[in-house]
């Protein structure tokens, strides 16, 4: 989107190509305009777009002339140049300084500017529809630059000779005063305002100095200009390295890919990378950057697969993930899990995952422990809301057991002749007691809470189950509702205290530079800015997916794009942010000033906002210790920027969803391949006795032709032999990849003459059903 502006001054004759008024080419002030153009002021983007589009549609309907179209284009280019027409021309259309642009490039840039006008008519103003020159856009400025180039050729022979004369300090840069004063002293006939225009054309990055490579475009000979540009910038070599690196990466991926349809070149192909060049390619910054990205992506995928395997195994073994955590995974309190607890459980069930990947996928806030809400966020939210309601009604969750409604429900069951003791209660009785107390939970919350409290899966609840829920310290946000107004109030406090959301994130929120904001860090930040509102609601307004942490993308998308863009730019051009810092620190002072950063970003064509990046990364700018040693100016140290190397960049939402689907499918395959028939049968035996499953021969089903089945003695060893044979048969898989042991055993035994039948009346059978 374009920054908005409106025209407040009367158009001058110079905008139509005539001679400018005296002083009209000076610096922009309240009295005059810059480069003979009308003054430009900023308004809202939406207002400018609406007025500009309406004006363009009206002009097209009225068949407006080319003068108005050309004038609007001048205004857009001037605004993009921050008030300078020639700087906007260099940055948008002519980065190489050829003072002309071809038809395709002009059409593309005009579309990016949202320009509405007769583009083809503008291109053909002087009869050449294939190219658009600076003289066609601004005749006065174009003639001035041509006259300056001719003077350089006649007096010095090349712009490099002029630069060598002007660069008296030999630091590789010429200031504004030195450039203007040196040219005027050596005989170039121009006014101070005209020299300001020429300087702005030679300083497209607006850094206040003219660099040596920016003077190359003043060479009138095209061949000499191209050779000098390659010599100064090394652009051809850099582009060749980038292209060669991408070909090397793609070929390496195809070689390592599975399948016969790989497009990798054979090793003896004349275009295939040679083994003795592998080290040279591996040291190219683009290859180093891509290798790091591939490692991060593979690690993220392994963590997602491990998380899916863990959760599916819990559900398959215990019927409910919260029940599995309480009974087998968590520590003595049944709520938190340490690394040793997780290792013990994974070894016990022989889970086919890497412990480190599983731990990293579950410990979301990186506090060296796994809480219940990190594994089951939806179930945790329901339990937290129930916990808050119980505290309001009975003082605690265990206090519900001693309420009159609960006592009446237990006594009612005993009055019907039930053998139930007073220390147990059926879930149905507990539900009736909660309804009489006035619990507002719906059917889904009721099912979630009852399954979590029923630790044995037998339809009973005890007071120990309620005491377990009292021991769980639920975060405040689990029982809250999203509150957008609270988040807007909190964001205003952050901006008021730190001037920019990115600086607030760096200084106050993400203190460990992990790109993951934990709940404890969020609470501390709210206390620091003295936020009196709904902290939990503000958190949920950002954490919409209930992931348990907040990334910068959820916090402020513009700041995330700025940092990610700079990180990618540094990795592609230098290999890492650390190497980028060392290259920018030319004087080896251990810090990078704003001028050095802006010069490098302009030279290497980073399109981001350098000022915002510098102000937000320089967190100790007000401290004298954080200033540059040689100049005393504000500067960025290596410690302030090196965090970007280890900064975890979250994938886009659509990529994340695709990774989740692939990880879930991979988890099914791993579980199906790792589960053996003996393990499935042992799981079944641990849930019910074998004598409940084995029926008499008379109750076995008939075969398809109606004849009675063969006697059990046909299987060697009788029932024991049949079970032993069942243990050695291959695993039958269903569409989910992991079949329930009860269902699998029924299929096997029915195929082996029906000696076993499914005991659907056994307690807890519904919890043993697979995924």
C-alpha positions in Angstrom: 0.0 0.0 0.0 1.2 3.5 -0.8 1.7 6.1 1.9 -0.9 8.7 1.4 -0.5 12.3 0.3 -2.6 15.1 -1.0 -1.7 18.0 -3.3 -1.9 21.3 -1.4 0.1 23.7 -3.6 -0.6 25.0 -7.1 1.2 23.2 -9.9 4.2 25.1 -11.2 5.3 25.5 -14.8 8.4 23.3 -14.2 6.2 20.2 -13.7 5.1 20.7 -17.3 8.7 21.0 -18.5 9.2 24.8 -18.4 12.0 26.6 -16.5 11.7 26.5 -12.8 11.3 29.5 -10.6 14.2 30.8 -8.6 14.7 28.7 -5.5 12.2 26.1 -6.5 14.7 23.3 -6.4 16.0 23.8 -2.9 15.1 21.8 0.2 11.5 21.2 0.9 10.0 23.8 3.2 6.6 25.3 4.0 7.0 28.0 1.4 8.0 26.1 -1.7 8.1 22.6 -3.2 10.9 20.3 -4.2 12.1 19.8 -7.8 9.3 22.1 -9.0 6.6 19.8 -7.9 3.6 20.6 -5.7 4.0 20.1 -1.9 3.2 16.7 -0.5 1.6 16.1 2.8 0.7 12.8 4.5 -2.8 11.7 5.2 -4.3 8.3 5.8 -3.7 5.5 3.3 -7.4 4.8 2.8 -8.2 8.4 2.1 -5.5 8.8 -0.5 -6.4 5.6 -2.2 -10.1 6.4 -2.4 -9.5 10.0 -3.7 -6.8 8.8 -6.1 -8.9 6.0 -7.6 -12.0 8.2 -7.8 -10.0 10.9 -9.6 -8.5 8.3 -12.0 -11.9 6.8 -12.8 -13.3 10.3 -13.4 -10.4 11.3 -15.6 -10.7 8.1 -17.7 -14.4 8.7 -18.1 -13.8 12.2 -19.2 -10.8 11.2 -21.4 -8.3 13.3 -19.5 -5.1 14.4 -21.1 -1.7 13.0 -20.6 -0.5 16.0 -18.6 -2.6 15.1 -15.6 -1.5 11.4 -15.9 2.1 12.4 -16.0 1.7 14.8 -13.1 0.1 12.2 -10.9 3.0 9.8 -11.7 5.5 12.6 -10.7 3.7 12.9 -7.4 3.9 9.2 -6.7 7.6 9.0 -7.6 8.4 12.0 -5.5 6.6 10.6 -2.5 8.5 7.3 -2.8 11.7 9.3 -2.9 10.8 11.0 0.4 10.3 14.3 -1.3 12.9 13.9 -4.0 11.9 13.1 -7.6 15.3 11.8 -8.7 15.8 9.6 -5.6 12.4 8.1 -6.2 13.3 7.5 -9.9 16.5 5.8 -8.9 14.9 3.5 -6.3 11.8 2.6 -8.3 12.7 2.6 -12.0 16.4 3.0 -12.4 18.6 1.4 -9.7 21.4 1.0 -12.2 21.4 4.7 -13.1 20.7 4.3 -16.9 18.3 7.2 -16.8 15.7 5.1 -18.8 13.5 2.1 -18.2 12.0 -0.5 -20.6 8.3 -1.0 -21.2 8.0 -4.2 -19.1 9.7 -2.8 -16.1 7.7 0.4 -16.3 4.4 -1.5 -16.4 5.4 -3.7 -13.5 6.5 -0.8 -11.3 3.4 1.3 -12.2 1.2 -1.6 -11.1 3.0 -1.9 -7.8 2.4 1.8 -7.3 -1.3 1.4 -8.0 -0.9 4.0 -10.7 -4.1 4.8 -12.6 -3.5 6.5 -15.9 -2.8 6.2 -19.6 0.5 4.2 -19.3 0.9 3.5 -23.0 0.3 7.2 -23.8 2.9 8.3 -21.3 5.4 5.8 -22.8 4.9 7.2 -26.3 5.2 10.9 -25.4 8.4 11.3 -27.4 7.6 8.6 -30.0 9.6 5.7 -28.4 7.1 3.3 -26.8 9.8 0.8 -25.9 11.6 3.0 -23.3 10.6 5.6 -20.8 13.4 8.1 -19.9 13.9 10.5 -17.0 13.6 13.4 -19.5 10.1 12.3 -20.3 9.1 12.2 -16.7 10.9 15.4 -15.6 12.4 17.3 -18.5 14.2 19.9 -16.3 15.8 17.3 -14.0 16.7 15.1 -17.0 18.5 17.9 -18.8 20.3 18.9 -15.6 21.7 15.3 -15.2 22.8 15.1 -18.8 24.6 18.4 -18.5 26.4 17.2 -15.3 27.4 13.9 -17.0 28.9 15.7 -20.0 30.8 18.0 -17.7 32.3 15.0 -15.9 33.4 13.4 -19.2 35.0 16.6 -20.5 36.8 17.7 -17.3 37.7 14.4 -15.6 37.3 11.6 -18.1 35.2 9.4 -15.8 33.2 9.7 -12.6 35.7 7.7 -10.7 38.3 10.3 -11.2 36.0 13.0 -9.9 35.2 10.8 -6.9 38.9 10.4 -6.1 39.3 14.1 -6.0 36.2 14.7 -3.8 37.0 11.9 -1.4 39.6 13.8 0.6 39.4 11.7 3.7 39.8 8.4 1.7 37.0 6.8 3.7 34.9 5.7 0.7 32.2 8.3 1.2 31.7 11.9 0.3 29.4 14.1 2.4 26.8 16.5 1.0 28.9 19.6 1.6 32.1 18.1 0.1 30.2 17.0 -3.0 28.4 20.2 -3.7 31.3 22.5 -2.8 33.8 20.4 -4.7 31.7 20.4 -7.9 31.1 24.1 -7.8 34.7 25.0 -7.0 35.9 22.9 -10.0 33.8 24.9 -12.5 30.4 23.2 -12.8 27.9 26.0 -13.5 24.8 25.4 -11.3 23.0 26.9 -8.4 22.9 25.5 -4.9 19.4 24.1 -5.4 20.5 22.4 -8.6 23.4 20.8 -6.9 21.0 19.6 -4.2 19.0 17.8 -6.9 22.1 16.2 -8.3 23.3 15.0 -4.9 19.9 13.4 -4.2 20.2 11.5 -7.5 23.7 10.3 -6.4 22.4 9.3 -2.9 19.4 7.1 -3.6 19.7 5.5 -0.1 19.3 8.9 1.6 22.3 8.2 3.9 23.7 11.7 3.6 26.8 10.5 1.7 27.7 9.5 -1.8 29.4 6.1 -2.1 31.8 5.2 -4.8 29.5 2.6 -6.4 26.7 5.1 -6.6 28.8 7.3 -9.0 29.1 4.7 -11.6 25.9 5.6 -13.4 27.3 9.0 -14.3 29.5 7.3 -16.8 28.2 8.2 -20.3 29.8 5.2 -22.1 27.4 2.2 -21.5 30.2 -0.4 -21.9 32.5 1.4 -19.4 29.6 1.9 -17.0 28.8 -1.9 -17.1 32.4 -2.9 -16.5 32.8 -0.4 -13.7 29.6 -1.5 -12.0 30.8 -5.1 -12.0 34.1 -4.0 -10.6 32.5 -2.0 -7.8 29.6 -4.2 -6.7 30.6 -7.6 -7.9 27.0 -8.1 -8.8 27.7 -10.6 -11.5 29.8 -12.9 -9.3 27.2 -12.6 -6.5 24.3 -13.5 -8.8 26.3 -16.4 -10.3 27.0 -17.8 -6.8 23.4 -17.5 -5.8 22.3 -19.4 -9.0 24.9 -22.1 -8.6 24.0 -22.5 -4.9 20.3 -23.1 -5.7 21.2 -25.6 -8.4 23.5 -27.4 -5.9 20.8 -27.5 -3.3 18.1 -28.8 -5.6 20.3 -31.5 -7.0 21.3 -32.6 -3.5 17.6 -32.8 -2.5 16.7 -34.9 -5.5 19.6 -37.3 -4.8 18.4 -37.8 -1.3 14.7 -38.1 -2.2 13.1 -41.5 -2.5 11.5 -43.0 -5.6 12.6 -43.7 -9.1 11.1 -40.5 -10.5 13.9 -38.3 -9.0 15.1 -35.5 -11.3 18.6 -35.6 -9.9 21.4 -35.6 -12.4 23.5 -38.8 -12.7 26.9 -38.5 -11.0 28.7 -38.7 -14.3 26.6 -36.1 -16.0 28.5 -33.2 -17.4 26.4 -30.7 -15.5 26.3 -32.7 -12.2 28.2 -31.1 -9.2 31.7 -32.6 -8.8 32.7 -34.1 -5.5 35.8 -32.1 -5.2 33.7 -28.9 -5.3 31.4 -29.9 -2.5 33.3 -28.0 0.2 33.2 -24.8 -1.9 29.5 -25.0 -2.4 28.8 -25.9 1.3 30.5 -22.6 2.3 28.3 -20.4 0.1 26.0 -18.3 2.4 22.8 -19.4 0.6 23.7 -23.1 1.0 24.5 -22.6 4.7 21.2 -20.8 5.2 19.2 -23.5 3.4 20.9 -26.3 5.3 19.9 -24.6 8.6 16.3 -24.1 7.4 16.1 -27.8 6.4 17.4 -28.9 9.8 14.9 -26.7 11.6 12.0 -27.9 9.5 13.0 -31.6 10.0 13.3 -31.0 13.8 9.9 -29.3 13.9 8.3 -32.2 12.0 9.9 -34.8 14.3 8.5 -33.0 17.3 5.0 -33.0 15.9 5.2 -36.7 15.0 6.4 -37.5 18.5 3.6 -35.4 20.1 0.9 -37.2 18.0 2.4 -40.6 18.8 2.4 -39.8 22.5 -1.2 -38.6 22.6 -2.6 -41.4 20.4 -0.8 -44.0 22.6 -2.3 -42.5 25.7 -5.8 -42.6 24.2 -5.4 -46.1 23.0 -4.2 -47.4 26.3 -6.3 -45.5 28.8 -9.2 -44.2 26.7 -8.5 -40.6 27.8 -5.4 -38.5 27.7 -5.9 -36.8 31.1 -6.5 -40.2 32.7 -3.3 -41.6 31.1 -1.3 -38.6 32.4 -2.7 -39.0 35.9 -2.2 -42.8 36.1 1.1 -43.4 34.3 3.0 -40.3 33.2 2.8 -37.5 35.8 4.7 -37.4 39.1 3.2 -37.9 42.6 0.9 -34.9 42.3 -0.7 -36.3 39.1 -0.5 -32.8 37.4 3.1 -32.0 36.4 5.6 -34.2 34.6 9.4 -34.0 34.7 11.9 -35.3 32.2 12.6 -38.3 34.3 8.9 -39.1 34.6 8.6 -39.0 30.8 11.6 -41.2 30.2 10.3 -43.7 32.7 6.9 -44.0 30.9 8.4 -44.1 27.4 10.7 -47.0 28.4 7.9 -48.8 30.1 5.6 -48.9 27.1 8.5 -49.0 24.6 7.3 -45.9 22.8 8.9 -45.4 19.4 9.9 -41.8 19.8 13.0 -39.8 20.6 12.8 -38.5 24.1 14.3 -35.1 23.2 11.8 -34.5 20.4 8.9 -35.5 22.6 10.1 -33.3 25.4 10.6 -30.3 23.2 7.1 -30.7 21.7 5.4 -30.9 25.1 7.4 -28.3 27.1 6.0 -25.4 25.3 6.9 -22.6 27.8 10.4 -24.2 28.3 10.1 -24.2 32.1 11.6 -27.7 32.5 8.3 -29.3 33.3 5.1 -30.4 31.4 1.8 -29.2 32.8 -1.5 -30.7 32.1 -2.7 -27.8 29.9 0.3 -28.2 27.6 -0.7 -31.7 26.6 -4.5 -31.3 26.7 -5.4 -27.6 26.3 -9.1 -28.1 25.5 -9.6 -30.5 28.4 -7.6 -28.2 30.6 -9.9 -25.3 29.8 -13.0 -27.3 30.8 -11.4 -28.5 34.0 -10.2 -24.9 34.9 -13.7 -23.5 34.5 -15.2 -26.3 36.6 -12.5 -25.6 39.2 -13.4 -21.9 39.4 -17.1 -22.7 39.7 -16.5 -25.2 42.5 -14.4 -22.7 44.4 -17.3 -20.2 44.2 -19.9 -22.7 45.4 -18.1 -25.0 47.8 -14.8 -23.4 48.5 -12.9 -26.2 46.8 -13.5 -29.0 44.4 -13.3 -31.6 47.2 -15.9 -29.5 49.1 -18.5 -30.6 46.5 -18.3 -34.1 48.1 -19.7 -32.8 51.4 -22.5 -30.8 50.0 -26.1 -31.8 50.9 -26.8 -32.6 47.3 -23.9 -35.0 47.0 -24.8 -36.7 50.3 -28.4 -37.1 49.2 -27.3 -38.6 45.9 -25.1 -41.2 47.6 -27.8 -42.1 50.2 -30.3 -42.4 47.4 -28.2 -45.1 45.7 -27.8 -47.0 48.9 -31.5 -46.8 49.5 -32.1 -48.7 46.2 -30.1 -51.6 47.6 -26.8 -50.7 46.0 -23.6 -52.1 47.6 -21.8 -48.8 46.9 -19.7 -47.5 49.9 -19.9 -44.0 51.1 -16.4 -43.2 49.7 -17.4 -43.8 46.1 -20.1 -42.4 43.8 -21.3 -43.3 40.4 -20.9 -40.7 37.7 -24.6 -40.5 37.2 -25.2 -39.7 40.9 -22.4 -37.1 40.8 -24.0 -35.5 37.7 -27.4 -35.3 39.5 -25.8 -33.6 42.5 -24.0 -31.1 40.2 -27.3 -30.3 38.4 -29.0 -29.7 41.7 -26.2 -27.4 42.9 -26.5 -25.4 39.6 -23.6 -26.3 37.5 -23.9 -24.6 34.1 -21.7 -27.0 32.1 -23.0 -28.4 28.8 -22.9 -32.0 27.6 -19.5 -31.8 26.1 -17.9 -30.2 29.2 -19.7 -32.8 31.3 -18.2 -35.7 29.3 -14.7 -34.1 29.4 -14.7 -33.6 33.1 -16.2 -36.9 34.1 -13.7 -38.8 31.9 -10.8 -36.8 33.5 -12.1 -37.4 37.1 -12.8 -41.2 36.5 -9.2 -42.3 37.0 -10.0 -46.0 36.7 -12.4 -45.8 33.8 -15.1 -47.8 35.6 -17.8 -45.2 36.0 -16.9 -44.3 39.6 -15.6 -41.2 41.3 -14.0 -40.8 44.7 -13.0 -37.9 46.9 -9.3 -38.5 45.9 -10.3 -37.6 42.3 -11.7 -34.3 43.5 -8.6 -33.6 45.6 -6.4 -34.2 42.6 -8.2 -31.4 40.8 -7.6 -29.1 43.8 -3.9 -29.8 43.6 -3.7 -28.7 39.9 -2.8 -25.0 39.7 -4.6 -23.9 36.6 -3.4 -20.7 34.8 -5.8 -17.8 34.9 -6.3 -17.7 31.1 -7.8 -21.2 30.9 -11.0 -20.1 32.8 -11.3 -16.7 30.9 -12.8 -15.7 27.6 -11.1 -13.8 24.8 -11.2 -10.0 25.4 -10.2 -7.9 22.5 -10.7 -4.6 24.3 -8.4 -5.7 27.1 -5.7 -6.5 24.6 -6.0 -3.1 22.9 -5.7 -1.4 26.2 -2.6 -3.4 27.1 -1.1 -2.7 23.7 -1.6 1.0 24.1 0.3 0.8 27.4 3.2 -1.0 25.7 3.4 1.6 22.9 3.2 4.4 25.5 6.1 3.0 27.5 8.3 1.7 24.6 7.2 3.7 21.6 6.9 0.7 19.3 5.4 -2.9 19.6 8.7 -4.5 18.5 10.7 -2.6 21.1 8.2 -3.6 23.8 8.5 -7.3 22.7 12.3 -7.1 22.9 12.6 -5.2 26.1 9.6 -6.2 28.2 8.0 -9.4 26.8 10.3 -11.9 25.2 13.3 -11.6 27.5 14.9 -14.9 26.5 14.6 -14.1 22.7 12.9 -17.4 21.9 10.0 -15.9 19.8 7.7 -17.7 22.3 6.0 -15.7 25.0 5.0 -17.9 27.9 2.2 -17.1 30.3 4.6 -16.3 33.2 6.4 -13.8 31.0 3.1 -12.2 29.9 2.0 -11.8 33.5 5.3 -10.1 34.5 5.0 -7.7 31.5 1.4 -6.8 32.6 2.6 -6.1 36.1 5.5 -4.0 34.8 3.2 -1.7 32.8 0.6 -1.8 35.6 -2.2 -3.2 33.5 -5.4 -3.3 35.7 -7.6 -5.1 33.2 -8.4 -8.7 32.2 -5.0 -10.3 31.8 -6.4 -13.8 30.9 -8.8 -12.3 28.3 -6.0 -10.3 26.7 -3.9 -13.5 26.5 -6.7 -15.5 24.8 -7.2 -12.6 22.4 -3.7 -13.4 21.0 -3.5 -17.2 21.7 -6.5 -18.1 19.6 -5.3 -21.7 18.9 -4.8 -22.4 22.6 -1.2 -23.4 22.0 0.0 -22.3 25.4 2.4 -19.6 24.0 2.3 -16.5 21.9 4.6 -15.8 18.9 5.5 -12.5 17.4 3.2 -13.2 14.5 0.3 -13.4 16.8 1.5 -10.3 18.8 2.3 -8.0 15.9 2.4 -9.2 12.3 4.3 -6.1 11.0 7.1 -6.5 13.5 7.4 -10.2 12.7 7.7 -9.5 9.0 10.4 -6.9 9.6 12.6 -9.1 11.7 12.0 -12.2 9.5 12.8 -10.2 6.4 16.1 -8.9 7.9 17.0 -12.4 9.2 16.5 -13.9 5.7 18.4 -11.1 4.1 21.4 -11.5 6.4 21.4 -15.3 6.0 21.2 -15.2 2.2 23.9 -12.6 1.7 26.3 -13.5 4.6 25.3 -16.9 5.9 24.2 -15.8 9.4 23.3 -12.7 11.3 26.6 -13.0 13.2 28.7 -13.0 10.0 26.5 -10.1 8.7 27.4 -8.1 11.8 31.1 -8.7 11.4 30.9 -7.5 7.7 28.9 -4.4 8.7 31.4 -3.5 11.4 34.0 -2.2 9.0 36.0 -0.2 11.7 36.1 -3.3 14.0 34.7 -1.2 16.9 32.4 -4.0 18.1 29.3 -2.1 17.2 27.3 -0.9 14.1 25.9 2.6 13.9 22.8 3.6 12.1 24.7 5.0 9.1 26.6 1.8 8.6 23.5 -0.3 8.8 21.6 1.9 6.4 24.4 2.0 3.9 24.7 -1.8 3.9 21.0 -2.4 3.7 20.7 0.0 0.7 23.8 -1.5 -1.0 22.5 -5.1 -0.6 18.9 -4.0 -1.4 17.1 -4.8 1.8 13.6 -3.2 1.4 12.7 -2.9 5.1 12.5 0.0 7.5 16.1 0.5 8.7 15.2 3.2 11.2 12.5 1.1 12.9 14.8 -1.9 13.0 17.7 0.0 14.5 15.6 1.7 17.2 13.9 -1.5 18.3 17.1 -3.7 18.4 19.2 -1.1 20.2 17.6 -1.7 23.6 20.3 0.1 25.5 20.5 3.2 23.3 20.1 5.6 26.2 23.1 4.1 28.0 26.5 5.6 27.3 28.1 2.2 27.4 26.0 1.1 24.4 27.3 3.8 22.1 30.0 3.6 19.4 33.5 4.0 20.8 34.9 6.1 18.0 31.9 8.3 17.1 29.9 8.4 20.3 26.7 7.7 18.4 24.0 5.1 19.1 25.1 1.7 18.0 24.0 -1.9 17.9 26.2 -4.5 19.6 26.6 -8.1 18.6 24.7 -9.3 21.7 21.7 -7.3 20.7 21.3 -8.8 17.3 22.8 -12.3 17.4 19.6 -13.7 18.9 18.2 -13.8 15.4 20.5 -16.7 14.5 18.7 -19.0 17.0 15.3 -17.2 16.6 12.6 -19.8 15.9 10.5 -18.5 12.9 7.0 -20.1 12.9 5.8 -21.4 9.5 2.8 -19.7 7.9 -0.6 -21.0 9.0 -1.3 -23.0 5.9 2.2 -24.6 6.1 1.6 -25.4 9.7 -1.7 -27.1 9.0 -0.1 -29.2 6.3 2.7 -30.3 8.6 0.2 -31.3 11.2 -1.7 -33.5 8.7 1.5 -35.1 7.6 2.7 -35.6 11.1 -0.5 -37.3 12.1 -0.3 -39.7 9.2 3.3 -40.4 10.0 2.3 -41.1 13.6 -0.3 -43.7 12.5 2.3 -45.5 10.4 4.9 -45.6 13.2 2.4 -46.9 15.7 1.1 -49.5 13.3 4.7 -50.7 12.5 5.9 -50.7 16.1 2.9 -52.6 17.7 3.3 -56.4 17.6 0.5 -59.0 18.1 2.1 -60.0 21.5 2.0 -56.4 22.7 -1.7 -56.1 21.6 -2.6 -59.4 23.4 -0.8 -58.4 26.5 -2.6 -55.1 26.5 -5.9 -57.0 26.2 -5.0 -59.4 29.0 -4.1 -56.6 31.4 -7.6 -55.1 31.0 -9.7 -58.3 31.5 -9.2 -61.9 32.5 -8.8 -64.4 29.7 -11.6 -66.7 31.1 -14.1 -63.9 30.3 -13.1 -63.9 26.7 -13.0 -67.7 26.1 -16.5 -69.1 25.5 -17.6 -72.7 25.3 -17.4 -74.6 22.0 -21.2 -74.8 21.8 -21.5 -71.0 21.6 -19.1 -70.5 18.8 -20.5 -69.2 15.5 -21.2 -71.4 12.5 -19.2 -71.3 9.3 -20.5 -69.7 6.1 -21.9 -73.0 4.7 -23.9 -73.6 7.9 -21.9 -76.6 9.1 -20.8 -76.6 12.7 -17.2 -75.5 13.4 -14.4 -77.9 14.0 -13.8 -78.9 17.6 -11.2 -76.9 19.6 -8.9 -79.9 19.7 -8.0 -79.3 16.1 -5.8 -76.4 17.3 -2.6 -77.9 18.8 -2.5 -77.5 22.5 -6.2 -76.5 22.8 -7.0 -73.0 23.9 -3.4 -72.4 25.0 -2.1 -73.4 21.6 -4.6 -71.1 19.9 -3.6 -68.1 22.1 0.1 -68.9 21.3 -0.7 -69.0 17.6 -2.6 -65.7 18.0 0.6 -64.1 19.4 2.7 -65.1 16.4 0.3 -64.0 13.6 0.7 -60.7 11.7 -0.9 -57.5 12.9 -4.2 -56.5 11.3 -4.5 -52.8 10.8 -7.5 -50.7 10.4 -7.8 -47.3 8.5 -6.4 -45.4 11.6 -3.2 -47.4 11.6 -3.6 -48.9 15.1 -6.4 -51.4 15.8 -8.0 -51.9 19.1 -6.6 -55.2 20.7 -10.2 -56.4 21.5 -11.4 -55.9 18.0 -8.3 -57.4 16.5 -8.5 -60.5 18.7 -12.1 -61.0 17.7 -11.3 -60.9 14.0 -8.4 -63.4 14.5 -10.4 -65.9 16.6 -13.5 -65.8 14.4 -11.2 -66.7 11.5 -9.7 -69.5 13.6 -13.0 -71.3 14.1 -14.6 -69.0 16.7 -13.2 -70.0 20.0 -13.2 -66.5 21.4 -15.9 -64.0 21.6 -16.0 -60.3 22.5 -17.0 -59.6 26.1 -18.8 -56.4 25.7 -20.1 -56.4 29.2 -16.7 -56.1 30.8 -16.2 -52.8 32.7 -14.1 -50.2 30.9 -14.4 -51.8 27.5 -15.6 -48.5 25.9 -12.3 -46.9 27.0 -10.2 -49.5 25.3 -11.6 -48.6 21.9 -8.8 -47.4 19.6 -8.5 -44.1 17.8 
